Amino acid sequence: MELLATGETARKRTVDTQFDLTPQERHVAMLAASGLTNPEIATQLFVTTSTIEFHLSRVFRKLGITSRKQIGRKLSEADSGD
């Protein structure tokens, strides 16, 4: 419903895109990489802490990482095409 209200559509998932971060996951990942805590991110995005935990769990899985400290490096690698 939220996507419909904004005029956006969900992107099609394929084998090639299964590990791509969604815009929301990327935003949460960038905020986490900047040093914000889950409650701080949740407050900034007007969502619950559990929503942030959900997004970060997907970020960790998609990027193949196990620590918040790895997020920034992995995002940089993804942006540079490595």
C-alpha positions as CSV (number, residue, x, y, z in Angstrom):
1,M,0.0,0.0,0.0
2,E,2.8,2.4,0.8
3,L,4.4,1.9,-2.5
4,L,1.1,2.4,-4.3
5,A,0.5,5.7,-2.4
6,T,3.9,7.1,-3.4
7,G,3.5,6.0,-7.0
8,E,6.5,3.6,-6.8
9,T,6.5,0.0,-7.7
10,A,8.4,-3.0,-6.3
11,R,11.3,-4.1,-8.4
12,K,11.3,-7.6,-9.8
13,R,13.4,-10.0,-8.0
14,T,15.7,-12.2,-10.1
15,V,18.6,-14.5,-9.4
16,D,20.9,-11.6,-10.5
17,T,19.3,-9.2,-8.0
18,Q,18.7,-11.4,-5.1
19,F,21.7,-10.0,-3.2
20,D,21.1,-6.3,-4.1
21,L,20.0,-4.1,-1.3
22,T,16.7,-2.4,-1.5
23,P,16.8,1.4,-1.1
24,Q,15.5,1.1,2.5
25,E,18.1,-1.6,3.3
26,R,20.9,0.6,1.8
27,H,19.7,3.6,3.8
28,V,19.6,1.7,7.1
29,A,23.0,0.2,6.3
30,M,24.5,3.6,5.6
31,L,23.1,5.0,8.9
32,A,24.5,2.0,10.8
33,A,27.9,2.4,9.1
34,S,27.9,6.0,10.2
35,G,27.8,4.8,13.8
36,L,24.2,5.2,14.7
37,T,22.6,2.7,17.0
38,N,19.4,0.8,16.1
39,P,17.2,3.0,18.3
40,E,18.8,6.1,16.8
41,I,18.2,4.9,13.3
42,A,14.6,3.9,14.2
43,T,13.9,7.3,15.6
44,Q,15.4,9.1,12.5
45,L,13.3,6.9,10.1
46,F,10.1,6.9,12.2
47,V,10.0,3.1,12.5
48,T,10.4,0.6,15.3
49,T,13.7,-0.8,16.4
50,S,12.6,-4.3,15.3
51,T,12.1,-2.9,11.8
52,I,15.7,-1.8,11.8
53,E,16.8,-5.1,13.1
54,F,14.9,-6.8,10.3
55,H,16.5,-4.6,7.6
56,L,20.0,-5.1,9.1
57,S,19.6,-8.9,9.2
58,R,18.8,-8.8,5.5
59,V,21.7,-6.5,4.9
60,F,24.1,-8.8,6.7
61,R,22.8,-11.8,4.8
62,K,22.9,-10.1,1.4
63,L,26.4,-8.6,1.9
64,G,27.8,-11.8,3.5
65,I,28.9,-10.1,6.7
66,T,28.7,-10.7,10.4
67,S,29.5,-7.4,11.9
68,R,28.3,-3.8,11.7
69,K,32.0,-2.8,11.3
70,Q,32.0,-4.5,7.9
71,I,29.0,-2.6,6.5
72,G,30.9,0.5,5.3
73,R,33.6,-1.4,3.6
74,K,31.1,-3.7,1.8
75,L,29.0,-0.8,0.7
76,S,32.1,0.9,-0.7
77,E,33.1,-2.2,-2.6
78,A,29.6,-2.6,-4.0
79,D,29.6,1.1,-5.1
80,S,33.0,0.7,-6.8
81,G,31.9,-2.5,-8.6
82,D,34.5,-4.8,-6.8
